[in-house]
């Protein structure tokens, strides 16, 4: 019976998959974030990388970069502020 037939696209679709527009938007966000990070000053990029990717503490980053923990915190906060501003504009 045609009333109960399911289209091929419905049968093949993944109900848990994101909609194509959502995926594209997410990919665009990731590219924009990468671009924003790439345009940060070198020291800010370094602090973010050490903190978020290497999981170092602020104290450990300070030791690596020969700066105080307080200064590392300031640099990190400034980098995050710049990223937020750039992502709003993008």
Backbone as CSV, one residue per row, in Angstrom:
resi,resn,N_x,N_y,N_z,CA_x,CA_y,CA_z,C_x,C_y,C_z
1,UNK,0.841,-1.181,0.000,0.000,0.000,0.000,0.876,1.230,0.000
2,UNK,0.604,2.181,-0.853,1.405,3.400,-0.983,1.275,4.295,0.232
3,UNK,0.179,4.184,0.979,-0.006,5.039,2.146,1.051,4.763,3.212
4,UNK,1.504,3.525,3.323,2.474,3.182,4.354,3.901,3.133,3.810
5,UNK,4.057,3.435,2.537,5.389,3.395,1.938,6.254,4.522,2.497
6,UNK,7.521,4.209,2.692,8.494,5.187,3.181,9.418,5.516,2.023
7,UNK,9.662,6.793,1.838,10.556,7.175,0.742,11.967,6.683,1.033
8,UNK,12.750,6.529,-0.015,14.126,6.070,0.126,14.926,7.029,0.992
9,UNK,14.750,8.320,0.790,15.509,9.285,1.589,15.141,9.196,3.068
10,UNK,13.868,8.927,3.371,13.464,8.763,4.766,14.067,7.495,5.352
11,UNK,14.101,6.433,4.558,14.640,5.155,5.033,16.145,5.232,5.275
12,UNK,16.823,6.006,4.457,18.278,6.095,4.565,18.749,7.166,5.534
13,UNK,17.865,8.077,5.890,18.292,9.188,6.737,18.602,8.705,8.145
14,UNK,19.549,9.379,8.752,19.934,9.104,10.133,19.175,10.088,11.015
15,UNK,18.262,9.596,11.853,17.468,10.522,12.672,18.321,11.317,13.658
16,UNK,19.517,10.835,13.956,20.398,11.529,14.897,21.356,12.493,14.201
17,UNK,21.382,12.482,12.891,22.294,13.351,12.149,21.778,14.777,12.169
18,UNK,22.723,15.695,12.144,22.362,17.111,12.096,21.804,17.440,10.718
19,UNK,20.966,18.430,10.685,20.443,18.911,9.403,21.605,19.491,8.606
20,UNK,21.565,19.428,7.283,22.666,19.957,6.464,23.013,21.405,6.784
21,UNK,21.996,22.243,7.011,22.261,23.642,7.341,22.973,23.779,8.672
22,UNK,22.633,22.913,9.649,23.284,22.936,10.949,24.746,22.538,10.813
23,UNK,25.011,21.521,10.005,26.386,21.061,9.798,27.210,22.138,9.129
24,UNK,26.656,22.775,8.108,27.364,23.832,7.407,27.646,24.992,8.344
25,UNK,26.656,25.363,9.133,26.823,26.453,10.083,27.913,26.117,11.096
26,UNK,27.917,24.900,11.586,28.937,24.459,12.563,30.321,24.489,11.921
27,UNK,30.433,24.015,10.687,31.714,24.050,9.976,32.180,25.488,9.784
28,UNK,31.258,26.376,9.465,31.604,27.785,9.289,32.077,28.400,10.603
29,UNK,31.426,28.034,11.705,31.837,28.518,13.024,33.254,28.056,13.352
30,UNK,33.540,26.800,13.073,34.871,26.253,13.352,35.926,26.980,12.532
31,UNK,35.644,27.211,11.248,36.591,27.938,10.403,36.788,29.364,10.898
32,UNK,35.711,30.010,11.304,35.808,31.379,11.816,36.624,31.417,13.105
33,UNK,36.429,30.425,13.967,37.181,30.370,15.219,38.661,30.126,14.942
34,UNK,38.964,29.210,14.033,40.365,28.959,13.670,41.025,30.222,13.142
35,UNK,40.300,30.947,12.296,40.821,32.186,11.738,41.046,33.222,12.843
36,UNK,40.090,33.336,13.755,40.213,34.285,14.861,41.406,33.934,15.742
37,UNK,41.603,32.663,16.024,42.745,32.229,16.839,44.048,32.522,16.107
38,UNK,44.087,32.244,14.819,45.300,32.475,14.024,45.692,33.948,14.006
39,UNK,44.722,34.832,14.176,44.998,36.268,14.136,45.270,36.882,15.505
40,UNK,45.270,36.055,16.548,45.642,36.549,17.873,47.147,36.804,17.916
41,UNK,47.572,37.701,18.795,49.018,37.847,19.006,49.620,36.502,19.453
42,UNK,50.882,36.296,19.093,51.559,35.015,19.352,51.465,34.589,20.820
43,UNK,51.698,35.500,21.739,51.688,35.145,23.161,50.296,34.675,23.594
44,UNK,49.259,35.332,23.094,47.893,34.925,23.441,47.574,33.544,22.875
45,UNK,47.996,33.288,21.632,47.803,31.951,21.043,48.520,30.895,21.869
46,UNK,49.733,31.212,22.286,50.519,30.253,23.078,49.835,29.928,24.394
47,UNK,49.361,30.957,25.078,48.693,30.740,26.362,47.445,29.878,26.174
48,UNK,46.639,30.192,25.172,45.430,29.393,24.935,45.769,27.950,24.592
49,UNK,46.781,27.761,23.767,47.170,26.397,23.384,47.658,25.613,24.601
50,UNK,48.506,26.228,25.402,49.035,25.531,26.582,47.937,25.234,27.597
51,UNK,47.001,26.151,27.738,45.933,25.973,28.717,44.869,24.984,28.233
52,UNK,44.381,25.186,27.029,43.245,24.391,26.565,43.625,23.091,25.865
53,UNK,44.803,23.023,25.267,45.176,21.806,24.530,46.209,20.970,25.272
54,UNK,47.101,21.651,25.990,48.121,20.910,26.746,47.710,20.713,28.197
55,UNK,46.601,21.338,28.587,46.041,21.220,29.938,47.009,21.629,31.042
56,UNK,47.838,22.636,30.755,48.729,23.156,31.787,47.960,24.139,32.660
57,UNK,48.376,24.256,33.912,47.777,25.248,34.800,48.367,26.617,34.472
58,UNK,47.739,27.656,34.995,48.264,29.007,34.782,49.678,29.130,35.348
59,UNK,49.914,28.508,36.484,51.247,28.529,37.090,52.268,27.855,36.183
60,UNK,51.909,26.689,35.647,52.823,25.962,34.757,53.106,26.764,33.478
61,UNK,52.082,27.408,32.947,52.290,28.228,31.750,53.219,29.385,32.074
62,UNK,53.036,29.972,33.238,53.921,31.052,33.683,55.368,30.603,33.753
63,UNK,55.583,29.398,34.213,56.951,28.862,34.283,57.522,28.672,32.878
64,UNK,56.718,28.165,31.967,57.165,27.930,30.596,57.492,29.250,29.899
65,UNK,56.639,30.247,30.081,56.807,31.525,29.382,57.563,32.577,30.200
66,UNK,57.985,32.198,31.413,58.739,33.096,32.294,57.944,34.352,32.623
67,UNK,56.670,34.131,32.979,55.774,35.202,33.389,55.068,34.776,34.666
68,UNK,54.483,35.742,35.373,53.761,35.395,36.591,52.438,34.733,36.255
69,UNK,51.918,33.990,37.192,50.616,33.347,37.024,49.549,34.409,36.774
70,UNK,49.644,35.525,37.474,48.702,36.623,37.304,48.740,37.170,35.881
71,UNK,49.947,37.329,35.328,50.082,37.843,33.962,49.511,36.851,32.952
72,UNK,49.736,35.574,33.181,49.185,34.542,32.291,47.660,34.609,32.315
73,UNK,47.079,34.790,33.492,45.631,34.908,33.612,45.129,36.118,32.816
74,UNK,45.844,37.233,32.912,45.458,38.434,32.162,45.523,38.188,30.652
75,UNK,46.588,37.554,30.209,46.759,37.269,28.775,45.649,36.350,28.287
76,UNK,45.338,35.332,29.074,44.281,34.387,28.700,42.935,35.090,28.594
77,UNK,42.622,35.920,29.579,41.347,36.634,29.558,41.272,37.605,28.375
78,UNK,42.378,38.265,28.060,42.405,39.175,26.915,42.187,38.399,25.618
79,UNK,42.811,37.247,25.490,42.649,36.419,24.289,41.194,35.983,24.135
80,UNK,40.584,35.547,25.227,39.184,35.115,25.172,38.265,36.285,24.812
81,UNK,38.565,37.464,25.349,37.781,38.659,25.030,37.881,38.969,23.534
82,UNK,39.104,38.914,22.998,39.291,39.174,21.563,38.523,38.163,20.718
83,UNK,38.593,36.891,21.098,37.886,35.844,20.355,36.381,36.070,20.382
84,UNK,35.847,36.410,21.551,34.413,36.667,21.649,34.005,37.818,20.730
85,UNK,34.799,38.896,20.750,34.508,40.050,19.909,34.556,39.697,18.439
86,UNK,35.578,38.967,18.041,35.722,38.584,16.637,34.631,37.634,16.186
87,UNK,34.205,36.744,17.065,33.165,35.788,16.689,31.808,36.487,16.574
88,UNK,31.578,37.540,17.356,30.335,38.306,17.257,30.272,39.035,15.936
89,UNK,31.418,39.577,15.513,31.478,40.351,14.271,31.374,39.466,13.055
90,UNK,31.868,38.218,13.168,31.884,37.314,12.024,30.544,36.799,11.734
